[in-house]
Amino acid sequence: MSKRKLTRQQTHRIQRIQDERIARAGKREATATAMLESGDLAVEEEGLVMAHYGTQIDIEALGGERAGQVFRCHLRANLEHLVTGDRVIWQASLKREEGRDAIGVVTALQPRETLLVRPDPYGKLKPVAANIDRILLVISPFPEPSALLVDRYLVACELTGIRPVILLNKADLITPAMAPLLDALLAQYSAIGYEVRTISAGTGQLQDLKDLIGTQTVVFVGQSGVGKSSIINVLLPGAAQKVSAISDASRLGQHTTTTARLFHLPDGGILIDSPGIREFGLWHVEESDLLAGYIEFAPFVGTCRFRNCAHRNEPGCALRLAAEEGKINPARLERFQVLRQNLERPQV
């Protein structure tokens, strides 16, 4: 499958962004090197990335006398891009200058167990969060959930190797008219093995979610306006996440979270809140990856009469036959075809 061609304007924009990143990296490296060479740093210790702010990050100390404290740190330019949830090696500054926020240096990234990524409009993968145990996909009655968008999220989640849980938030807003549609949507996913939960941050009914999280590290994903920040406000009132109302005109969520942040729960769990997005493109994946993301297709993949079957009108298509026999949901197969067609045409 051919790669997407960029316009001259997009190419220039990408180059400008790269040049700016190189310049920032140079300044970052100079500052970090100066701190390392000054001799005013404590011994190396383990830390956890709480949030990322451009050239600086918040690190929580994981051991020693500084355990639990959060430090704003510089990072070495040669490090891989760090994200919330990363475990790192860092050194605290022994000398804090007036007006200086950064009081430490991150020197190394520890191996990641998992990494959640999402593509930017140019097909480049952007890391979102690391070392996640569960992905919580949040939907709600408003904005109205799109089955195609849910499928996109599920495929992306499957590619991380972490099975998601689908959370229907704002259960208190479900009207009798919309209940059958939402029930049918959730039934599609529970029928193929996905765990689904119904919660209501607005009424504080989140004990089921607390039990689900336990002591795990979880990340919320989902389009803007579904109530991810509201859920965190109930689980952790001290987090004081900003919540904005749904636009009455568009019913689209307003973007309120600007950077992924990590929060500790009283019972030992960890929440990572990632910036809301309305679209989750899959143009970075191959068709084989897309097929693998539709988990119920697995028994039939590779059994079509023709090796290059496009699963449309070809004779002997195992997927079409499975849909006709009710072994897979025909609507899911149709949505797979829509996503397949869009692999080369990202929504910019």
C-alpha positions in Angstrom: 0.0 0.0 0.0 1.5 3.3 -1.1 2.4 6.0 1.4 0.4 9.2 1.5 2.0 12.1 -0.6 2.4 15.4 1.2 1.9 18.8 -0.4 4.8 21.2 -0.7 3.2 23.4 2.1 2.9 20.4 4.4 6.6 19.4 3.7 7.8 22.9 4.5 5.7 22.9 7.7 7.1 19.5 8.8 10.7 20.8 8.1 10.0 23.9 10.1 8.7 21.9 13.0 11.8 19.6 12.8 14.1 22.6 12.8 12.4 24.1 15.8 12.6 20.8 17.7 16.4 20.5 16.9 16.9 24.1 18.2 15.0 23.3 21.4 16.9 20.1 21.8 20.2 22.0 21.6 19.1 24.4 24.3 17.8 21.6 26.4 21.1 19.6 26.1 23.1 22.7 26.9 21.1 23.3 30.1 21.2 19.7 31.2 24.9 19.4 30.4 25.7 22.5 32.5 23.8 21.1 35.5 25.5 17.7 35.1 28.9 19.2 34.9 28.3 21.6 37.8 28.6 18.9 40.4 25.5 20.2 42.1 23.4 17.1 41.5 22.4 14.3 43.9 23.0 10.6 43.1 20.9 9.0 40.4 17.5 7.6 41.5 14.3 6.2 40.0 11.4 8.5 39.0 8.0 8.5 37.4 7.0 11.0 34.7 3.9 12.8 35.9 3.4 15.3 33.1 5.4 16.7 30.1 5.7 20.4 29.4 7.7 20.9 26.3 11.3 21.1 27.3 10.7 20.2 30.9 8.8 17.4 32.7 7.5 16.7 36.2 9.1 13.7 37.9 7.9 12.0 41.0 10.7 10.5 43.1 10.1 6.8 43.8 12.5 6.1 46.6 14.7 7.6 49.3 14.1 10.7 51.3 12.4 12.4 48.3 9.9 9.6 47.7 6.5 11.1 46.6 7.9 14.5 45.9 7.5 16.0 42.5 10.3 17.9 40.7 10.3 19.9 37.5 13.3 18.6 35.5 15.4 19.2 32.4 16.1 16.2 30.2 19.0 15.1 28.1 18.5 15.8 24.4 19.6 12.3 23.4 16.8 10.7 25.3 13.8 9.1 23.5 10.7 11.2 23.7 9.3 10.8 27.2 5.7 10.4 28.0 3.5 10.3 31.1 3.9 7.0 32.9 7.6 6.5 31.9 10.0 5.3 34.5 13.3 7.1 34.4 16.6 7.7 36.1 17.1 11.3 37.3 19.2 13.4 39.6 17.9 16.2 41.8 19.7 19.5 42.0 21.4 20.3 45.2 21.3 24.0 44.4 18.1 25.7 43.5 18.5 29.2 41.9 15.9 31.9 42.5 13.4 32.0 39.7 14.4 28.6 38.4 11.6 26.0 38.1 13.7 23.0 36.9 15.5 21.4 39.9 16.7 18.2 38.4 17.9 16.4 35.3 16.5 13.2 33.7 19.4 11.1 32.4 17.9 7.8 31.3 14.7 6.1 30.3 14.0 2.7 31.8 12.5 -0.1 29.6 8.8 0.3 28.8 6.3 -2.5 29.3 3.7 -0.9 27.1 3.3 2.2 25.0 0.1 3.9 23.8 0.6 5.9 20.6 -1.6 7.8 18.2 -0.8 9.2 14.8 -0.6 12.8 13.9 -2.1 14.2 10.6 1.1 13.3 8.8 1.2 9.7 9.7 3.9 10.0 12.4 3.3 8.1 15.6 3.0 10.2 18.7 3.5 8.5 22.1 0.8 9.3 24.6 1.4 7.2 27.7 3.6 4.3 28.9 3.5 1.3 31.2 -0.3 1.0 31.1 -2.2 -2.0 32.5 -5.7 -1.2 31.2 -7.1 1.2 28.6 -10.5 2.7 29.5 -12.4 3.8 26.4 -15.0 6.4 27.5 -18.1 7.1 25.5 -21.3 8.9 26.4 -24.8 9.8 25.1 -23.5 13.2 24.3 -21.6 13.6 22.1 -23.4 10.7 20.4 -21.1 7.8 20.1 -20.0 6.6 16.6 -19.6 2.9 16.2 -16.9 3.6 13.5 -15.0 5.8 16.0 -15.3 3.2 18.7 -13.9 0.6 16.2 -11.0 2.9 15.5 -10.1 3.2 19.2 -10.5 -0.6 19.7 -8.1 -1.3 16.8 -5.6 1.1 18.1 -5.9 -0.4 21.6 -5.5 -4.0 20.2 -2.2 -2.9 18.5 -0.8 -2.0 21.9 -1.5 -5.5 23.2 -3.8 -4.1 26.0 -7.4 -5.1 25.9 -9.6 -2.1 26.6 -12.7 -1.7 28.7 -15.6 0.3 27.2 -17.1 2.8 29.7 -20.5 4.4 29.0 -20.4 7.5 31.1 -23.3 9.9 31.8 -25.8 7.1 32.3 -28.0 9.6 34.1 -28.5 11.4 30.8 -29.8 8.4 28.9 -33.4 9.0 27.7 -35.9 6.2 26.9 -35.5 7.1 23.3 -31.8 6.6 23.1 -31.5 3.7 25.5 -32.2 1.0 22.8 -29.5 2.4 20.5 -26.9 2.5 23.2 -27.8 -1.0 24.5 -27.4 -2.3 20.9 -24.1 -0.6 20.5 -22.7 -2.0 23.8 -24.1 -5.4 22.9 -22.0 -5.5 19.7 -18.8 -5.3 21.7 -19.7 -7.4 24.7 -20.7 -10.2 22.3 -17.2 -10.4 21.0 -15.5 -10.4 24.4 -15.0 -6.7 25.3 -15.8 -5.7 28.9 -18.3 -2.9 29.0 -19.4 -0.9 32.1 -22.0 1.8 32.6 -21.1 4.6 35.0 -22.2 8.1 35.9 -19.7 10.7 37.0 -22.5 13.3 37.3 -24.1 11.3 40.1 -20.9 10.0 41.6 -21.7 6.4 40.9 -18.1 5.2 40.3 -17.6 2.4 42.8 -17.7 -0.2 40.1 -15.0 1.7 38.2 -12.8 2.0 41.4 -13.1 -1.8 41.8 -12.1 -2.3 38.2 -9.0 0.0 38.5 -7.8 -1.5 41.8 -4.0 -1.0 41.9 -3.5 -0.9 38.2 -2.3 1.9 35.9 -5.0 2.9 33.5 -5.4 5.5 30.8 -8.6 7.2 29.6 -9.1 7.6 25.9 -12.1 8.9 24.0 -13.4 11.9 22.1 -13.7 15.3 23.9 -16.7 15.9 26.0 -17.4 12.3 27.1 -16.5 13.2 30.7 -13.0 11.8 31.2 -12.0 14.8 33.3 -15.3 14.7 35.2 -14.6 11.1 36.1 -11.2 12.1 37.5 -12.8 14.9 39.5 -15.0 12.3 41.2 -12.3 9.8 41.8 -9.8 12.5 42.9 -11.5 15.8 43.8 -8.1 17.3 44.5 -7.1 16.9 40.8 -9.4 19.9 40.0 -9.5 19.0 36.3 -11.2 21.7 34.2 -14.5 20.6 32.7 -16.3 22.4 29.9 -19.8 22.0 28.8 -20.9 20.4 25.5 -21.6 23.0 22.8 -25.4 23.1 22.5 -25.0 23.9 18.8 -22.5 21.2 17.7 -22.8 18.7 20.5 -19.0 18.3 20.2 -16.8 18.3 23.2 -14.6 21.2 24.0 -10.9 20.3 24.5 -10.1 20.9 28.2 -7.0 18.7 28.8 -3.9 20.0 27.1 -1.3 17.5 28.3 -1.4 14.0 29.6 -1.2 13.9 33.4 -0.8 11.1 36.0 -2.9 11.0 39.2 -2.5 8.6 42.2 -5.7 7.1 43.6 -6.1 6.6 47.4 -6.4 2.9 46.9 -3.1 2.6 45.0 -4.3 2.8 41.4 -2.9 5.3 38.9 -4.9 7.3 36.4 -3.5 8.9 33.3 -5.7 11.4 31.5 -4.8 12.0 27.9 -5.8 15.0 25.7 -9.2 14.4 24.2 -9.4 13.8 20.4 -12.4 13.6 18.2 -10.8 11.4 15.5 -8.3 8.6 15.9 -6.8 7.9 12.5 -5.4 4.5 11.6 -3.5 5.5 8.4 -0.2 4.4 10.1 -1.3 0.7 10.1 -1.1 -2.0 7.5 -4.2 -3.8 6.4 -3.0 -6.9 8.3 -2.9 -4.8 11.5 -6.4 -3.5 10.8 -7.7 -7.1 10.4 -6.0 -8.1 13.6 -7.7 -5.2 15.4 -11.1 -6.8 14.6 -10.6 -9.6 17.0 -13.6 -11.7 16.0 -12.3 -12.0 12.5 -9.3 -14.0 13.6 -10.8 -17.6 13.0 -11.6 -16.7 9.4 -8.5 -14.6 8.4 -6.4 -16.5 5.8 -9.1 -19.0 4.9 -10.6 -17.2 1.9 -10.4 -18.9 -1.5 -8.1 -16.3 -2.9 -5.0 -15.2 -1.0 -5.5 -11.5 -2.0 -9.2 -11.4 -1.1 -10.4 -7.9 -0.4 -13.4 -9.3 1.5 -15.9 -7.5 -0.7 -17.5 -9.5 -3.6 -14.9 -12.1 -4.2 -16.2 -15.7 -4.3 -15.2 -17.8 -1.4 -14.6 -14.9 1.0 -14.5 -16.4 4.5 -15.4 -13.1 6.2 -18.4 -12.5 4.0 -19.6 -16.0 4.5 -19.1 -15.7 8.3 -21.2 -12.5 8.2 -24.0 -14.2 6.3 -24.0 -17.0 8.7 -24.1 -14.7 11.7 -20.7 -15.7 13.0 -19.5 -12.1 12.8 -21.5 -8.9 12.9 -22.2 -7.7 9.3 -22.1 -4.1 10.5 -18.6 -4.6 11.9 -17.5 -6.0 8.5 -18.9 -3.0 6.8 -17.1 -0.6 9.2 -13.9 -2.6 8.6 -14.2 -1.9 4.9 -14.7 1.8 5.6 -11.5 1.9 7.7 -9.7 -0.2 5.1 -10.6 2.4 2.4 -9.4 5.2 4.6 -5.9 3.7 5.3 -4.5 5.8 2.5 -6.7 8.8 3.1 -6.2 10.3 6.6 -8.7 12.8 7.8 -6.7 16.0 8.2 
